[in-house]
Amino acid sequence: MTESTATGSPDDLRSFDSGHGRLAHLDAGTGEPLVLLHGGLLDHRSWADQLPALLPEYRVIAPDTRGHGASANASRPFRPADDLADLLRHLGLGPVVVVGLSMGGTIALDLALEHPELVRALVISGNGTGESEFKDPWLGELRDEQNAALAEGDGERWLDSFTRLASGPHRRLDEVDPEVVRRLKEMTRNTVAKHTPDEPQYLVPVTDTWKRLTGITVPLLAINGGIDSVDHIGLAERVVRTVVDGRAVIVEDTGHYPNMERPEEFNAHLLGFLRALRG
């Protein structure tokens, strides 16, 4: 490791050949291992504001999910939770604490369902399982806007609409810290550029998830943005009510990415939970 690993650096980006393409992952720090899973279309860099708080005590593993960031695209059917399990076994790790935001939180739940021996505790943010239904009219408006932008070939309009998840339904995107918006757009552009509209859909969902959540007995914390969509908050709270040992906290005045908007507050909740696990 270089001296810059106190905050993570490109030198800490590793590659694992899964037999199904390259899986990139940040591997920085020493100590108890902690896995961080990014949201949809983002990559490991979305956790940059957590690294200074975590690396003094933890070894941070932050993968790029298949088809995202520096990881290879899928070439055959796959489940992200199985990719993660393969990576953890390759690294000789487990059980570990897994932290996931949005899509990453869903993968964390899938890992606990499909590979429970690898999971010590869970932290999620703004997500339910992969079988969640979204009914919030605001999310429907975003979906319609994105479809219209795609039909018109207007990539920037699509990107603006997708990034509005950061604001939530009660703010404009220009009310979010411009640096947060810039970082979100940079990661999203990078991932979208890896794909074509006509490529096969290889993602295989984990099934019967809501019913099976009652079998998750490890501690679970949800850290939700206080002005995220009703669906994202409600789904995470449903997870909390369904698992055996769950609780939720709110990062006020943040949308779908509380770890990026108010990292100090998010980090305080996360570190408090992690330290409580030590007893």
QUICORWO-V47841 format. One record per run of one state. SS is the DSSP state (H for helix, E for strand, L for the rest). FROM is the first residue (numbers start at 1). LEN is the number of residues. If there is no record, write none. Layout:
ss=[SS:SS]
from=[FROM:FROM]
len=[LEN:LEN]
This chain:
ss=[L:H:L:H:E:L:E:L:E:L:H:L:E:L:E:L:H:L:E:L:H:L:H:E:L:H:L:H:L:H:L:H:L:E:L:H:L:E:L:H:L:E:L:H:L:H:L]
from=[1:3:7:10:13:18:22:29:32:38:44:55:58:64:78:79:80:92:96:102:103:115:116:119:126:137:153:155:167:173:176:178:193:203:204:209:216:220:226:230:243:246:252:258:262:263:278]
len=[2:4:3:3:5:4:7:3:6:6:11:3:6:14:1:1:12:4:6:1:12:1:3:7:11:16:2:12:6:3:2:15:10:1:5:7:4:6:4:13:3:6:6:4:1:15:2]
